[in-house]
Amino acid sequence: MTARAAIPVWVITGPLGSGKTTIIARWLAGKPVEENWVVLLNEYTDAGIDALTVASAARGAYDVRLIPGGCLCCTGEADFRRNLRDLVEHIRPAAILVEPSGIGHPGGIVEELLAHEASGALELRGVIGLLDVAHLDSEDDTVTAVREIADVLLLAKADQVSAEARARFAVKTANLFPPKAWVGEVHHGQLPEEARRHVRSFTRDSSAKETAAREHRSAESHAHHGEAETFAAFAAGERREFHLLGRHGARWIVPRAAAFSETRLLTLLSSDLSLVDPQLVQPERFKAVLRIDEETWLLVQRVEGRVSMQPTAWRRDNRIEVQLPPGAPWDAAAWERLWQRCLAASTADS
């Protein structure tokens, strides 16, 4: 039997008033007439006003499904799962757009979609995050989650704000970790084509990158004794090395199936690394977003010898970034041995 193609899904998330519904309505109005698209729309109540707005703009075949409750991953979880199952098993639309409510945390939604992606039923093409001027400096948990979890981050209603506000948005997004696939602006409620193009390339190219990385590491294993075995848990991952301004460094992207131990991370990263492995030196910069054990994701940083850990909404994969001081020797195999030691027991033994 021929395998069915995965259904592409986009999540459009942002705080209340950031223009999510307007973007979806215009997106739906421009879709191919012959394609059946479905919008899963989360609202705090069941009044359905946003659903009517989206439906009035739709072009060709479509369905707008309202899931009340204010949060798809808590009060609306059962309804969200039921709708996804129906779409995957029976409806098979050409595309799905998901809009969480402005007060709901997007993390659980992305987790649910990635579970379906792992089974081959869906393909999460991208998480598009919107921030308006009123929320640029907000530390609200939901707004922070939008900043962290988005693949593409956009300044909403940029045509209505000052140049100073646009500059502040650029500064706010410049040092986000992990870096975004694309950062831009929304004008007149229209999603930039670049945003869709960048999230597509961000996800579609990943399998090709992973294949190339596996081949690269296989070739390297002859020169680096035991490196292939050391990095076995990261077999589908990617490493990219840098040598800039007299500094060596690297970035690793490791599949989300790999889980790390919080205790091991804290112990090893707080130690004198040269005592852990003589080929290691203390990094000038260390940042990572990592899955800890089963459910927890943390942003881990090492600054001036101190390790900090805080929750993050990022869910796609594990990412590690290391930058060494000027002139410090670089040994990729040694760093990968360190990451291996930081893995949770269940991952390290697999």
N, C-alpha and C positions, 0 to 999 in steps of 0.2 A: 504494500500500500504506500502511495506517495505521501511523504511527510508534508503537513500543512505549514505554510509560511507563517512566521511570527507576525503578530499584529503590531504595527508601530504605535507607540504611546508617547504623548508629551504631557508633562505636568506644568501648569501655569500657576505659580504661587506668589503671594504677596499679602501685605496687611490690608485691612479694610480701606477702601477708597483708592487703591493703587491702580485701578483700571483693568483688572483681570478680565472681567466680563466683556468689556468693550473690545479688548484684543481678541478674545475668543469669537465674539460675534463677527468681527471683520475677517477673521481667519476662516470661519465657516462660510462666510459670504463669498470667499474667493476660492473655495475648494472645487475640484472637478465635479461637474454636475452629476456624472454617472456613478460617482463613488459614494457609498453609504458611510458616513462618519457618525460617531457617537460621542456625546459630551456627558461626562459624569460630573454633575454640578452639586457642590455641597453648600447648603445655606443653613443659617441658624434656625430659621423657621420653615414651615412647609408652604409659605405664601407663594413661592415660585415666581417672584417678580424678575429675578435675574434669568430664570429659565425662559420666561416669555421674551425677554430682550434678545437672548441668543436665538431662540426659535424664529423670531420675526426677521432675522437677518440671514437665515440659512438659505443655501442655494442647492437645489437638487435633493437627493436622498439624505436623510439625517434622522437622528434621534437624540433628544435631550432628556436625560434621566436625573431627576432631582433626588438628592439624598439629604434629608433634613437632619439637624442635630448639632451643627456647629463644628464637628470634628470627625473626619472620616476614619481616624484611627482609634477612636474611643466610642462615643455615642452612636456613630454611624458605621462602625466597623462591620457588623454582620450584614448590613444592607449593601455596603461597598463590596464585600467579598461575594455576596450573592449575585450582584450585577456583573462583576468581573467574570465569574464562572459562567453565567448565561452568555456573555459576549464571546468568551473563548470557546465554549462548547457548542453554541447554537447559532448565534447571530453572525459571527465572523465579519465584523465591519472592516472597512479599508483602513481606518485609523480611529484612535480614541484620544480625546482630549480630557484631562482631569483638572478640575478647578477646586482646590480645597477652599474652605471658607477663610476669611481674613483673620479669624481667631483660632484656627486649628493648626496644630503642629504638623508639618509635611513629612517628618521622618518616618512615621508608621506607614504612610501611603507609599513612599518610595520603597520601603522594606517589602511591602506586599507585592508591588509591581516587580521588584527584582527577583522575588521567589518565583513568580510566573515566568520571568525571563529565563531563569535557570532551567526551567522545564521545557523551554523552547516555545511556549505559547505566546509570549509577548516580547517585544523589543522596546525597551525604554530608550527612546531616541534622545530625550533631554529633559532636564528640569529648568524651566525658565522662571527666574525670580525677578519680581518688580519691587522697586523701592521708590516711594515718593519723598518729596522734600521734608514732609512732616515727620518721617521716620528715619531720616539719614543718621541721626545721632541716637536713636532709640536703643536701649539695652533690653527691651522686652524679649522674652524667650522666643516668641514666635518670629519676631523680626530678625533676631540673631540667627534663628534656624534658616530663614530665607537666604540670608547672606552666605551661610555656610554650605547649604545643600545644593544651591543652584549651580548648574553647569554654565549657564549664561545669566548674567546679571544686568538689568536694565534700569536706568533712571526713568521712572514713569512721568508722563505729562511734561516732558522736557521743554516743549514749546510754550509752557505757561510759567516757567521759572527763570530766575535771573542767571546771568553768567557766573556770578559768585557761587550760587547753589550748584551749578553744573560742575564748577571747578572743585567744590567740596566733595561731590560724588566721585570724581576722578581720583582724588587723594584717598578717599575712604576705601576704594576698591583696588588701589594699586598694590597693596601689600597683603591682600587676602591669601590665605593658605587653606586648601590647595588653590593655585591660581585658576581663574575661570577660563573656559574655552573662548569666551568672548565677553566683553563689557561694552555696553552702548547705551543708546537713549531711545525712548519711545516718543514720537511726535504724532499728534492728532490721532492717538489710539491705534496706530498702525504698527504691528510687529515688524521690525526690520528684517528684510530677507537675509541679511548677514547672520542674524540670530539663529534662524532655522538652519541655514547652511552650516554654521559652525557646530551646532549640537549634533547634526547628522554626521559630519566628518569626525567629531569627537568620539562618537560611539561606533560608527561603522568601521573606522580604521583600527579599532583596538585589536581585533582578532589578527589582522595582518601584522601589527606591531608585535603582538605576543609571539607569533610564529617566527618572525625575524629574530626576536630576542632569544628564543630557545635555540635557534640555529647558531646564533652568535656565541652563546654560552657554551654550546657543545664544542665548537671549534676552540674556544678559549681553554677548555678543560685539559687539553693536552699540555698547555703551557703553565697552567696553575694547578698544582697537585691537589687533587681532592675537591676542587672548586665545584664541580658538577654535583658531587654528593652533598657538599655543604649547603648548596642552594636548592636541594631537591624539593623542599616544601614550596619554593617559589617558582616551580617549573614553568608556569604559564605567565610569569611576570616579565618585567622590562626594566633594564638598567640603562641609564644614560649618564655618561661621565662628562665632566667639564674641566677645563684648564684655562682659567681667565685671570688676568692681573696677578700672575704669580701664585695663584691659589688653585688647588685641586678640590674637586667635589663630585658629587653624584646625586642623582635622583632615582629612586626605585618606585615602581608601581607594581604592587603585589595583589593578586586576586583576593576578593573579599572573603573567600573560603578560609584563608589563613587567619588564625587568631593568635594574639599575643598575650603574654602574661603580664599583668600590671606590676606584680611584685618583682619579676625578673627585670623588667624594663627599668623600674625605679632603682633597683639595686645596682645593675650594671652601668646605667648611665650616670649614676651618682658616684661611681668609683673612678679611681685613676685608671683610665683605659689601657695604659701601657702595662699595668699589672695583669689585666685581663688577657691581653695579647700584645706582645712586644712590637707588633707591626702597626698598632693603633696609636693615634695621638688625640689629644683633646680637641674637639671641633671648635671652630670659631662660630659656627652657626649650626644648629640642629633643630629641625621641625619635622613633625610627622602627624598624620591622622591614621589611627590604627583601631582595628576591631579588637576589643579586649574580651577574651573568653567567648561567650555566646552572643550577648545582646548589646553590650556597651561599646560605644565608640568614643575615643578620646583624642583631643589635640594635645600632643606632647611636645614640649620645648625645653631646650637646655640653654640657659643664659647665665654667663659668669659662674659656671660650675653648679648652678642650681637647676633641678629638674622640676618643671611644673606640668600638671595634667588637669585638663578640664573637659567637660562633656562637649561634643560637637555633633551637629546634625548630619555631617557628611556620612554617606552610606555606600558610595559606589565601589571603592577599593581601598586598600591600604597604600599610603604614600609616605615616603621617607625622603628627606632632603638633608644632605650633609655638606658643609663647606669647611675646609681646613684652613689654618693660618698660613700666611705667605711662607713659601719654601718648605712646608711640611711634606714628608714623603707620603705617597698614596699607594695603598694596597687594597684593591677592590675585594679580593678573596677574604682578607681579614675582616673587613666590615661585614661581609655576608656571613661569616662565621658568627659574628656578634649578633646579627639579626636572628640567625638560627637558634642561638642560645636564648633569645628573648621570646621565642614562640611558646604558646601554651602547650602543655604536655600532649593534648589530643592531636594538635597539628604536627608537632615535632616528631611524634611517633608514627604518623601516617605515612 
